[in-house]
Amino acid sequence: MSCRRVAVLAFALLSLGSTAVRAQIPYTRDMIPTRTQLARVGLERQWIAVVALSETERVLRVSRSADLIFAQTNNGGLHAFDAETGKLRWTASLGGYTPFARPISSNSYAVFGTVGETLIGFDKNKGRVIWRLSLGAIPTSGTVADEDRVLVGTAEGRLNAYSLRSRDAKGNPTIRTKPGMEWGWQTSGPVDTLPLMAQHVVAFGSTDGRVYVVLNDQQITLYRIRTGGKIGDGLGAYGTRTLLIPSADKNLYAVDLLTAQNQWVFPSGSPILQSPLVAGEDILTINEAGVLSSLEPATGTPKWSIPTPEATLLSLSPTRVYLRSTNQDLIVVDRTAGKLLADAAATRQRAGLNLRDFELSMLNRYDDRLCLGTSSGIVVCLREIGATEPKLLRDPKALPFGYIPPEGLKKPPAPAATTEPGAEGKESENKDSAGDAAADPAAKPDAEPKPDADAPEAEKSESEKP
């Protein structure tokens, strides 16, 4: 790269970033991957952007929602970029210094983030602060939102849901000027797992080794799934009803979301702490030993497994799986056959693609793009050569996760003897809303989720009633 080209690129990148006093140039001559280097592994640059930072400011996290990429800094800065073009949409302040950052979420009209013990809502179009709300505890999960509510887990073991809309006199939904507490559930450990919102229910995990499935609009728990270790950083969803649960007990569990019936268990041989990645008829999971497996959705049988150097998942294209090694080098695996197309040495040494300065990355649950960032402020989005349109991992025309057909649910067959994970069923005020009896009812644990003190307690399951 010529000196003139570097100078021109520096000016262009800084013009994309937010205004900052004495902003630093966030890259060196050899940091930005060239077209030739990327082409050697079948990639090209979709876009590149920069966050202009003050002298001591650093980017802590890069995350995304369906249509926005977010960069968060240790000075509380929040920068929103268009996920497909990289255009800076707006810059805002979460408020104050922070040593860590949690993933950001959005719905059609707002963006939700946390700093310290505060939950903040921003106008999605302009980045204007709509409201600030005290959580009373340190958040330990990212935020998750739909049109009606926003969820966040805390270090005290709670998952809180805040209502974003109310109904006017005619029954029409209106956006609240400040969210109200809708419900909260208490577990026996910090809620680190990113909650999963379905059409009628919410699933969330805890470090207490359980996944809780609750109604999204009432203080009612449907059932709990007990595993032998802490739940991973995110749950997975296949089709309309298969809930995927990664656990530190070395298993990936598939459970019917609506009936709690165990579908299959995949023993991986090592703790599974990363979220599974689902696209089409493939379920990708990787354990802490670095073994990547592609599973059959119906049975959990491995289509293939391949060892990697304790890698982390990045993204999934129609033909490839992209991962990063512990040294931040790119790894490429054939999605169909499970064949290693390029290991860390091949991408860095033979292809000359050095991505080690891009220490920030994320699992892309939305499409086939790869998004990387540096703490000094560079954000880059990569794509496969010629892939001008993003390939969505979930068909936008598919029925939503948690969909209940008009005719209701068919009663599942009687479960076999109790196996792990145990489904600890709860009966709701309306039995139909909770599906049929949960599979494998187990003894009530000490760590039963408890509603707020001023809310009615859920009734016991059928197996616990006298």
C-alpha positions in Angstrom: 0.0 0.0 0.0 1.5 3.3 -1.1 2.0 6.2 1.3 -0.3 8.3 -0.7 -3.0 5.6 -0.5 -2.6 5.4 3.3 -3.0 9.2 3.6 -6.1 9.2 1.5 -7.6 6.2 3.4 -6.8 7.9 6.7 -8.8 11.0 5.7 -11.7 8.9 4.4 -11.9 6.8 7.5 -11.7 9.7 9.9 -14.5 11.5 8.0 -16.7 8.5 8.7 -16.1 8.6 12.5 -17.6 10.7 15.2 -16.1 14.0 16.2 -13.5 13.7 19.0 -11.0 16.0 20.5 -7.4 15.1 19.4 -8.7 11.9 17.7 -6.0 9.3 17.1 -5.4 7.6 13.8 -6.5 4.1 14.6 -4.3 1.9 12.4 -0.9 1.3 11.1 0.2 0.8 7.5 0.0 -3.0 7.6 -3.2 -3.3 9.7 -5.9 -3.1 7.1 -6.2 -6.3 5.0 -5.6 -5.8 1.3 -7.8 -7.0 -1.6 -5.1 -9.6 -2.6 -4.8 -11.0 0.9 -8.5 -11.4 1.3 -9.0 -12.9 -2.1 -6.6 -15.7 -1.3 -9.1 -17.0 1.2 -12.2 -16.2 -1.0 -13.1 -13.0 0.8 -13.5 -9.3 0.0 -14.2 -6.2 1.9 -17.9 -5.2 2.2 -17.1 -1.9 4.1 -14.6 -0.4 6.5 -15.4 2.4 9.1 -13.7 4.1 12.0 -14.7 5.4 15.4 -12.6 8.5 16.2 -11.4 8.2 19.7 -9.8 10.5 22.3 -6.3 9.7 23.4 -7.3 7.3 26.2 -10.5 6.0 24.7 -10.7 2.4 23.4 -13.4 0.3 21.8 -14.5 -2.5 24.1 -17.1 -4.4 22.1 -18.6 -4.8 18.6 -22.1 -6.2 18.5 -25.1 -6.1 16.2 -28.8 -6.3 15.8 -30.6 -7.3 12.6 -29.7 -4.0 10.8 -27.2 -2.2 12.9 -23.6 -2.7 14.0 -22.6 -1.2 17.4 -19.2 -0.1 18.7 -19.0 0.7 22.4 -16.1 2.4 24.1 -14.7 2.6 27.6 -15.8 6.3 27.8 -19.4 5.3 27.3 -19.5 6.1 23.6 -22.0 4.2 21.5 -21.6 4.3 17.7 -24.2 2.8 15.4 -23.4 1.8 11.8 -25.6 0.4 9.1 -24.9 -3.3 9.0 -24.8 -3.6 5.2 -23.2 -0.3 4.1 -21.1 0.7 7.1 -22.5 4.2 7.1 -22.4 5.9 10.5 -26.0 6.4 11.5 -25.4 8.2 14.8 -23.2 8.6 17.8 -24.5 8.8 21.4 -23.3 8.5 25.0 -24.2 5.7 27.4 -22.8 8.0 30.1 -19.5 7.7 32.0 -16.5 5.5 32.1 -17.1 1.7 32.0 -14.6 -1.2 32.1 -16.8 -3.6 30.2 -19.6 -3.6 27.6 -22.6 -5.8 27.1 -24.3 -6.5 23.7 -26.7 -4.0 22.3 -30.2 -4.8 20.9 -32.9 -2.9 18.9 -36.4 -3.2 17.7 -38.1 -1.1 14.9 -38.1 2.1 16.9 -35.4 2.0 19.6 -32.0 0.8 20.6 -31.2 -0.6 24.1 -27.9 -0.7 26.0 -26.6 -0.7 29.5 -23.8 1.0 31.4 -23.2 0.5 35.1 -26.6 -0.2 36.7 -28.5 1.8 34.1 -30.6 0.6 31.1 -30.9 3.2 28.4 -33.2 3.5 25.4 -32.2 5.5 22.3 -34.2 6.7 19.3 -33.2 4.2 16.6 -33.1 6.8 13.8 -31.3 9.7 15.5 -29.6 8.2 18.6 -31.4 10.6 21.0 -31.7 9.3 24.5 -35.4 8.5 25.1 -35.1 7.4 28.8 -32.7 6.1 31.4 -33.8 3.5 34.0 -32.0 2.2 37.1 -31.7 -1.6 37.2 -30.6 -1.7 40.8 -27.9 -4.3 39.8 -25.1 -4.8 37.4 -26.2 -6.4 34.1 -24.5 -9.6 33.2 -26.2 -10.3 29.9 -26.8 -8.2 26.8 -30.2 -6.7 26.2 -32.8 -8.4 24.0 -35.9 -6.7 22.8 -39.0 -7.0 20.6 -41.7 -4.4 19.9 -43.3 -4.8 23.4 -40.5 -5.3 25.9 -36.8 -5.3 26.6 -35.1 -8.0 28.7 -31.8 -7.9 30.7 -30.1 -10.4 33.1 -28.3 -9.3 36.2 -25.5 -10.4 38.5 -28.0 -10.9 41.3 -29.5 -13.8 39.3 -32.6 -12.0 37.9 -34.0 -11.7 34.5 -36.1 -8.5 34.3 -38.6 -7.6 31.6 -39.6 -4.0 31.0 -42.8 -3.0 29.1 -42.2 -0.6 26.2 -45.7 -0.1 25.1 -49.1 0.5 26.7 -52.7 0.6 25.3 -54.7 3.7 24.9 -58.5 4.0 25.5 -59.2 2.5 22.1 -56.8 -0.4 22.6 -54.1 0.9 20.3 -50.5 0.4 21.3 -48.5 3.5 22.2 -44.8 3.8 23.1 -44.2 4.6 26.8 -42.1 7.6 27.7 -40.4 5.4 30.3 -40.6 1.6 30.5 -42.4 -0.1 33.4 -41.4 -3.3 35.1 -43.5 -6.1 33.6 -42.1 -9.1 35.4 -38.9 -10.5 37.0 -37.6 -14.0 37.7 -35.0 -14.9 40.3 -32.5 -17.7 39.8 -29.7 -19.0 41.9 -26.8 -17.6 39.9 -26.0 -14.6 37.6 -27.9 -14.6 34.3 -25.0 -14.5 31.8 -26.9 -16.2 28.9 -28.4 -14.0 26.3 -32.2 -14.5 26.6 -34.1 -15.9 23.7 -37.5 -14.4 22.8 -40.1 -16.5 21.1 -43.6 -15.7 19.9 -45.3 -16.4 23.3 -42.5 -17.3 25.7 -39.0 -16.3 26.8 -36.2 -18.8 27.4 -33.2 -17.8 29.5 -30.3 -19.6 31.2 -28.4 -19.1 34.4 -25.1 -20.1 35.9 -27.1 -22.3 38.2 -27.3 -24.8 35.4 -30.9 -24.3 34.5 -32.9 -23.0 31.6 -36.2 -21.3 32.4 -39.1 -21.0 30.0 -41.7 -18.4 31.0 -44.6 -16.7 29.4 -43.6 -13.4 27.9 -46.5 -11.3 29.0 -47.5 -12.9 32.4 -45.7 -13.8 35.7 -46.0 -17.5 34.9 -43.2 -20.1 34.5 -43.9 -23.1 32.3 -40.9 -25.3 33.1 -37.2 -25.5 33.9 -34.6 -27.6 32.3 -31.9 -28.8 34.6 -28.4 -29.6 33.3 -25.1 -30.5 35.0 -23.3 -27.2 34.5 -23.7 -23.5 33.7 -25.5 -22.6 30.6 -23.6 -21.2 27.7 -23.5 -17.6 26.5 -26.5 -18.0 24.2 -29.4 -20.4 23.3 -30.2 -21.6 19.9 -33.5 -22.1 17.9 -34.3 -24.5 15.1 -37.6 -24.4 13.3 -40.5 -23.3 15.4 -40.1 -25.5 18.5 -36.6 -26.9 19.0 -34.7 -25.1 21.8 -31.0 -25.7 21.8 -29.2 -25.5 25.2 -25.4 -25.5 25.4 -24.0 -26.5 28.8 -20.8 -26.7 30.7 -21.7 -30.3 31.4 -20.3 -31.1 27.9 -23.7 -31.6 26.3 -25.9 -29.8 23.8 -29.6 -30.4 24.5 -32.5 -30.2 22.2 -35.9 -29.6 23.9 -39.3 -29.0 22.5 -39.9 -25.3 23.5 -43.7 -25.7 24.0 -43.9 -29.2 25.7 -40.5 -29.5 27.4 -40.0 -32.9 25.8 -36.4 -33.9 25.4 -35.6 -34.5 21.7 -32.0 -35.5 21.8 -28.7 -34.9 23.6 -25.3 -34.4 21.8 -22.3 -35.3 24.1 -19.4 -33.3 22.9 -16.7 -34.4 25.3 -15.9 -30.9 26.5 -17.9 -28.0 28.0 -20.0 -26.1 25.4 -20.1 -22.4 26.3 -20.5 -20.8 22.9 -24.0 -20.4 21.4 -24.9 -22.8 18.6 -25.3 -21.4 15.2 -28.3 -22.6 13.1 -28.9 -22.1 9.3 -31.2 -24.2 7.2 -30.8 -27.9 8.1 -27.5 -27.4 9.9 -26.8 -26.9 13.6 -23.2 -25.9 14.3 -21.7 -26.2 17.7 -18.2 -25.9 19.1 -16.9 -27.0 22.5 -14.1 -25.6 24.6 -11.6 -28.1 23.2 -12.2 -26.6 19.8 -14.1 -29.5 18.3 -16.6 -28.2 15.7 -19.6 -30.4 14.8 -22.4 -30.1 12.4 -25.6 -31.9 13.7 -28.7 -33.3 12.1 -31.6 -31.2 13.6 -34.0 -34.2 14.0 -31.6 -36.5 15.9 -28.5 -34.6 17.0 -26.4 -37.1 15.1 -23.1 -35.5 13.9 -22.8 -35.1 10.1 -19.2 -34.4 10.7 -16.8 -33.2 13.4 -13.4 -31.5 13.1 -10.8 -30.4 15.7 -9.7 -26.8 15.7 -7.2 -24.9 18.0 -9.8 -23.9 20.6 -11.5 -21.7 18.0 -14.6 -19.5 18.3 -17.4 -19.4 15.8 -17.7 -16.2 13.7 -20.2 -16.8 10.9 -21.8 -19.2 8.4 -22.2 -18.9 4.6 -24.0 -21.3 2.3 -20.8 -23.2 1.7 -18.4 -22.3 4.5 -17.9 -22.0 8.3 -15.7 -19.2 9.6 -13.9 -19.3 12.9 -11.0 -17.6 14.7 -8.1 -19.2 16.5 -6.9 -18.2 20.0 -4.4 -16.0 18.2 -7.2 -14.3 16.2 -6.2 -16.0 12.9 -9.0 -16.9 10.5 -10.0 -20.6 10.0 -12.2 -21.8 7.1 -14.1 -25.1 7.1 -16.3 -26.6 4.3 -19.9 -26.5 5.6 -21.0 -29.6 3.7 -18.1 -32.0 4.2 -16.5 -30.6 7.3 -13.2 -30.4 5.5 -10.6 -27.9 6.7 -10.1 -25.5 3.8 -7.7 -23.1 5.5 -6.2 -23.4 9.0 -4.7 -20.5 10.9 -1.2 -21.0 9.4 -2.6 -21.0 5.9 -4.6 -17.8 6.3 -1.8 -15.9 8.1 1.4 -17.2 6.6 0.5 -18.5 3.1 -2.3 -16.1 2.3 -0.6 -13.2 4.3 -3.9 -12.3 5.9 -3.0 -10.9 9.4 -6.1 -10.2 11.4 -4.5 -10.3 14.9 -5.0 -6.6 15.5 -8.7 -7.1 15.0 -9.2 -8.5 18.5 -12.9 -7.7 18.7 -15.3 -10.1 17.0 -18.8 -11.5 17.4 -21.0 -14.4 16.4 -23.2 -13.3 13.5 -26.6 -14.9 14.1 -28.2 -13.0 11.3 -26.4 -13.5 8.0 -23.1 -14.5 6.3 -21.1 -11.4 6.9 -17.9 -11.3 9.1 -17.6 -8.3 11.4 -14.3 -7.6 13.2 -13.0 -4.6 15.1 -9.9 -3.2 16.8 -9.8 -1.5 20.2 -8.2 1.5 18.4 -11.4 2.1 16.4 -11.4 0.2 13.1 -14.5 -1.8 12.2 -14.5 -3.9 9.1 -17.1 -6.1 7.5 -16.1 -8.9 5.1 -18.0 -11.1 2.7 -17.3 -13.9 0.3 -16.3 -12.8 -3.2 -19.3 -11.9 -5.2 -21.8 -12.2 -2.3 -23.2 -8.7 -2.8 -26.5 -9.6 -1.1 -26.4 -11.0 2.5 -27.5 -14.6 2.9 -29.9 -14.7 5.9 -29.5 -17.6 8.2 -33.2 -17.8 8.9 -35.8 -17.6 6.2 -37.7 -14.3 6.8 -40.8 -16.1 5.5 -40.6 -19.0 8.0 -43.0 -19.2 10.9 -41.7 -17.5 14.0 -39.9 -19.5 16.7 -42.5 -20.6 19.3 -45.4 -20.5 16.8 -48.5 -22.3 17.9 -50.8 -23.5 15.1 -54.5 -22.5 15.2 -55.5 -26.1 16.1 -53.3 -26.0 19.1 -50.6 -28.6 20.2 -50.8 -32.3 19.9 -50.2 -34.1 23.1 -46.7 -35.7 23.1 -46.2 -39.4 23.8 -45.6 -40.4 27.4 -41.9 -39.8 28.2 -39.5 -42.5 29.1 -37.7 -42.8 32.4 -36.3 -39.6 33.8 -33.1 -38.5 32.1 -31.0 -35.3 32.1 -31.8 -32.6 31.5 -34.8 -32.8 33.8 -37.8 -30.8 32.8 -39.4 -29.3 36.0 -42.9 -28.5 35.0 -45.1 -25.7 36.3 -48.9 -25.3 35.6 -50.0 -21.9 34.5 -53.4 -20.2 35.2 -54.3 -21.3 31.7 -53.1 -24.8 31.0 -53.4 -24.5 27.2 -51.0 -21.5 27.2 -48.3 -23.7 28.7 -48.8 -26.6 26.3 -49.3 -30.1 27.6 -47.7 -31.7 30.6 -43.9 -31.2 30.7 -41.7 -34.3 30.1 -39.6 -35.9 32.8 -41.0 -34.0 35.8 -38.3 -33.9 38.5 -38.3 -33.1 42.2 -38.6 -29.4 42.9 -35.1 -27.9 43.3 -34.1 -25.4 45.9 -33.3 -22.9 43.1 -36.9 -22.7 41.9 -37.4 -19.4 40.1 -39.5 -17.0 42.2 -41.7 -14.2 41.1 -41.6 -10.7 42.6 -43.0 -10.6 46.2 -46.1 -8.7 45.1 -47.0 -11.1 42.3 -49.0 -14.4 42.7 -46.9 -17.5 43.0 -47.1 -20.1 40.2 -49.0 -23.2 41.1 -47.3 -26.5 41.5 -46.9 -29.0 38.7 -49.3 -31.9 38.5 -46.7 -34.3 39.9 -46.3 -32.1 43.0 -50.0 -31.7 43.8 -51.5 -33.8 46.6 
